[in-house]
Structures are given as structure tokens and as C-alpha cells.
Amino acid sequence: MTMRGTVNLLEVVLETLSTADVRFCVIGKQAVNVYVDPVQSPDVDIALANGEADRLEELFGSPVEIQRSSRTVDLSLPASELRIQFQTDPRYEDFPDRAELRRVLGHEVPVAALEDVLQGKIWAAIDGTRRPSRREDDLTDISRLLEAYPELRASVPPSVLDRLLG
């Protein structure tokens, strides 16, 4: 579980979640990358099934660092460039039920269904509490998905489509 002399955070997280039978799926940019041409990102965003977020702090200890915010539980390692962000918004709790195994950063993991990935990106793009630059990044991901899957256009609210075309 080492990479360049350091613990590989993704391997630690995936092994721990698997051992503890945690129901989860990858969302965010890494999930978008599964469905369209990939874009590099130092983040892995994960949606947890109902009740699983409460277990995270008991599952991970040193050297993994845990930071909790109102919407996420973030895991990191001092020497790692990778960040793992667990989404605690209850809107994502059903995503693991529809997830399919896909390859993410060299690992077979549950990845949110295409429609759920798009929905998560829409929620992020219209969230006025997020930094404008992050919302623009979400709009770019929505555009990437719509280019590859134009049939999903009807799922995107007009206010978001206007921002994509404007």
C-alpha cells in the first residue's frame, strides 16, 4: 500500500471501506471521467449510503487525517496529493444503490450511475454556497457529459443550460 515511500490513501480507504462493508460509490469528477474523456483531478469524491458517514471516524486512524465540515468528511495524508471527500448530503444516499463497478485510478470500485453523476454535478453547479470557480468547474463537467450523452439534456434545468450556452 505504498506509493513513492508513502501510504497510498486511495488504497487505504478502499480496503477499509471494503473490510467494513461500507456501501459507497464514487461521484464527482472521477465519476465523470469514467463516462467521458478523463481530466486529471487530485480529488476522489464518494457518496455514502444512509448511516455510513457516522462510521468513518471509527474506521480511520493515524496516519489518515480527518476533517469534518457541514457537508463532507475529508480524508488526507500529510505526504499525499490525493484528497478523499465523503459527501454527507442526504440527497446522495441512494446513489450507491444504483452504482456499477467501474475502473477509477486503477481500482475497480462502485461508481454512481451516469444519471446520478449528472444530478450531483447539477446540485453542485447551482449551490450558491460553493466558490464560483468550483461551480464553473461543475458546469464544465456537465458540458462534458452532455457532449457525450446528448439525450441527458432534458434532465438539466433550463437555468443551468442557460449558463452553459451563455
Disulfide bonds with the S-S distance in Angstrom:
none
